[in-house]
Amino acid sequence: MMYPYLTLDDETEIVHSEMNTDNSVKVYIEKPDENDGFHCATCLLPDYEWKDIFGFSDTEIEKYKKIIENNAHLILELSQNGGFDNAAGF
């Protein structure tokens, strides 16, 4: 299951998975594109392993890397509690 985390002003969506048994969390970034349909990228936490990058420029990926790095602790916590909408104390 994927949980919404953040929508940026350019319509980029950042969602995350539940925490897996190996303690990893998949963070998926997707942005609508008029020509390609969608640009997308995946980051696996806590290792910050980026893969399956399609359509994003290096500059965009650097921006998303900073967002993920600055929010990883929250994403990891939320991944254990059913996402932002279901987390107690938020």
KOLLO-316090 format. One line per 4 residues: for each residue x, y, z of N, C-alpha, C. Coordinates in Angstrom, 2 decimals. Layout:
X/Y/Z/X/Y/Z/X/Y/Z | ...
END
This chain:
0.83/-1.17/0.00/0.00/0.00/0.00/0.88/1.24/0.00 | 0.46/2.25/-0.74/1.19/3.51/-0.80/0.36/4.60/-0.12 | 1.06/5.47/0.61/0.41/6.54/1.35/0.87/7.89/0.81 | -0.04/8.84/0.61/0.37/10.17/0.17/1.18/10.86/1.26
2.21/11.57/0.85/3.02/12.31/1.80/3.00/13.81/1.50 | 3.25/14.18/0.24/3.43/15.59/-0.08/3.07/15.84/-1.54 | 2.39/16.95/-1.79/2.15/17.42/-3.15/2.80/18.79/-3.28 | 3.71/18.91/-4.24/4.41/20.17/-4.46/3.58/21.08/-5.35
3.94/22.35/-5.41/3.16/23.32/-6.18/3.19/23.08/-7.69 | 4.11/22.25/-8.17/4.16/21.92/-9.60/3.45/20.59/-9.90 | 2.62/20.13/-8.96/1.82/18.91/-9.06/2.63/17.62/-8.87 | 3.88/17.73/-8.44/4.67/16.54/-8.13/4.10/15.90/-6.87
3.86/14.59/-6.94/3.34/13.84/-5.80/4.45/12.98/-5.21 | 4.56/12.99/-3.89/5.49/12.12/-3.19/4.67/11.21/-2.29 | 4.81/9.91/-2.50/4.09/8.91/-1.71/5.11/7.92/-1.16 | 4.69/7.16/-0.14/5.60/6.17/0.44/4.83/4.90/0.76
5.58/3.82/0.87/5.00/2.52/1.19/4.96/2.31/2.70 | 4.37/1.21/3.10/4.49/0.74/4.46/5.93/0.27/4.65 | 6.38/0.18/5.88/7.72/-0.34/6.13/7.71/-1.84/5.83 | 8.68/-2.27/5.05/8.81/-3.69/4.69/9.47/-4.47/5.83
9.44/-5.77/5.73/10.03/-6.62/6.77/11.53/-6.39/6.93 | 12.19/-5.90/5.89/13.63/-5.60/5.98/13.88/-4.15/6.43 | 12.82/-3.48/6.90/12.85/-2.10/7.39/13.07/-1.06/6.29 | 12.87/-1.44/5.05/12.99/-0.48/3.96/11.62/0.13/3.66
11.66/1.32/3.09/10.46/2.03/2.69/10.68/2.56/1.28 | 9.73/2.32/0.41/9.80/2.82/-0.96/9.15/4.20/-1.01 | 9.89/5.18/-1.51/9.36/6.52/-1.72/9.27/6.71/-3.23 | 8.08/7.06/-3.70/7.83/7.18/-5.13/7.47/8.62/-5.43
8.12/9.18/-6.45/7.89/10.55/-6.87/7.33/10.52/-8.29 | 6.24/11.25/-8.50/5.60/11.24/-9.81/5.10/12.64/-10.13 | 5.34/13.05/-11.38/4.92/14.38/-11.83/4.28/14.25/-13.20 | 3.07/14.78/-13.37/2.44/14.72/-14.69/3.26/15.51/-15.71
3.30/14.98/-16.93/4.02/15.65/-18.01/3.17/15.60/-19.27 | 3.04/16.71/-19.90/2.20/16.84/-21.09/2.64/15.92/-22.23 | 3.93/15.70/-22.37/4.46/14.90/-23.47/4.63/13.42/-23.13 | 5.12/13.13/-21.92/5.46/11.76/-21.54/4.40/11.06/-20.70
3.39/11.78/-20.28/2.41/11.22/-19.36/2.81/11.51/-17.93 | 3.88/10.85/-17.46/4.38/11.08/-16.11/5.89/10.93/-16.08 | 6.54/11.74/-15.27/7.94/11.54/-14.91/7.91/10.90/-13.54 | 8.86/10.01/-13.26/8.83/9.28/-12.00/10.23/8.90/-11.55
10.33/8.60/-10.26/11.58/8.14/-9.65/11.24/7.42/-8.36 | 12.11/6.50/-7.96/11.93/5.75/-6.73/13.18/5.91/-5.87 | 12.95/6.10/-4.57/14.04/6.14/-3.60/13.71/5.14/-2.51 | 14.67/4.26/-2.20/14.48/3.30/-1.12/15.20/3.79/0.13
14.43/3.95/1.18/14.98/4.34/2.47/15.16/3.10/3.32 | 16.07/3.04/4.24/16.92/4.14/4.71/18.23/4.28/3.95 | 18.42/3.53/2.86/19.70/3.56/2.14/19.81/4.69/1.12 | 18.72/5.41/0.87/18.72/6.48/-0.13/19.16/5.95/-1.50
18.69/4.78/-1.85/19.00/4.17/-3.14/18.00/4.66/-4.17 | 18.47/5.39/-5.17/17.60/5.93/-6.22/17.62/5.00/-7.42 | 16.44/4.76/-7.98/16.35/3.90/-9.17/15.10/4.26/-9.96 | 15.00/3.65/-11.13/13.83/3.82/-12.00/13.49/5.29/-12.23
14.52/6.09/-12.53/14.32/7.52/-12.78/13.96/7.69/-14.26 | 12.84/8.34/-14.50/12.38/8.57/-15.87/11.87/10.00/-16.01 | 12.46/10.75/-16.94/11.95/12.06/-17.32/12.42/13.24/-16.50 | 12.93/13.02/-15.31/13.39/14.12/-14.47/14.80/14.55/-14.86
15.05/15.85/-14.80/16.39/16.37/-15.04/17.25/16.13/-13.79 | 18.55/16.26/-13.95/19.46/16.14/-12.80/19.13/17.18/-11.73 | 18.77/18.38/-12.16/18.41/19.44/-11.23/17.17/19.08/-10.43 | 16.17/18.52/-11.10/14.95/18.10/-10.40/15.25/17.00/-9.39
16.05/16.02/-9.81/16.40/14.92/-8.90/17.15/15.44/-7.68 | 18.04/16.38/-7.86/18.76/16.97/-6.72/17.78/17.63/-5.75 | 16.78/18.32/-6.29/15.75/18.94/-5.44/14.99/17.88/-4.65 | 14.62/16.80/-5.32/13.86/15.73/-4.64/14.73/14.99/-3.62
16.01/14.85/-3.93/16.92/14.22/-2.97/16.95/15.02/-1.67 | 17.01/16.34/-1.78/17.04/17.18/-0.59/15.73/17.05/0.19 | 14.62/17.02/-0.51/13.32/16.88/0.15/13.25/15.55/0.90 | 13.66/14.47/0.24/13.61/13.15/0.87/14.57/13.08/2.05
15.78/13.59/1.88/16.75/13.56/2.98/16.25/14.35/4.19 | 15.61/15.49/3.95/15.11/16.32/5.04/13.87/15.74/5.71 | 13.18/14.84/5.03/11.93/14.29/5.55/11.99/12.80/5.83 | 13.14/12.17/5.63/13.25/10.72/5.77/12.81/10.23/7.14
13.20/10.93/8.19/12.82/10.49/9.53/11.30/10.46/9.70 | 10.61/11.44/9.13/9.14/11.45/9.20/8.53/10.35/8.35 | 9.06/10.18/7.14/8.53/9.15/6.24/8.71/7.77/6.87 | 9.87/7.51/7.46/10.10/6.22/8.10/9.13/6.00/9.26
8.89/7.02/10.04/7.94/6.90/11.15/6.52/6.68/10.64 | 6.12/7.47/9.66/4.77/7.36/9.12/4.53/6.01/8.44 | 5.59/5.45/7.88/5.44/4.17/7.18/5.05/3.04/8.13 | 5.26/3.25/9.41/4.91/2.26/10.41/3.53/2.49/11.03
2.91/3.62/10.67/1.66/4.01/11.31/0.51/4.25/10.34 | 0.61/3.71/9.14/-0.49/3.87/8.19/-0.52/5.20/7.49 | 0.62/5.85/7.36/0.68/7.11/6.65/0.30/8.30/7.50 | 0.40/9.47/6.92/0.16/10.73/7.62/-1.24/10.82/8.20
-2.25/10.42/7.43/-3.63/10.54/7.88/-3.97/9.65/9.06 | -3.22/8.58/9.25/-3.52/7.62/10.32/-2.56/7.69/11.49 | -1.56/8.54/11.42/-0.54/8.59/12.47/-1.05/9.38/13.67 | -0.91/8.82/14.84/-1.30/9.51/16.07/-0.29/10.60/16.38
-0.76/11.71/16.87/0.13/12.79/17.27/0.49/13.76/16.17 | -0.03/13.56/14.97/0.24/14.50/13.86/-0.99/15.30/13.56
END
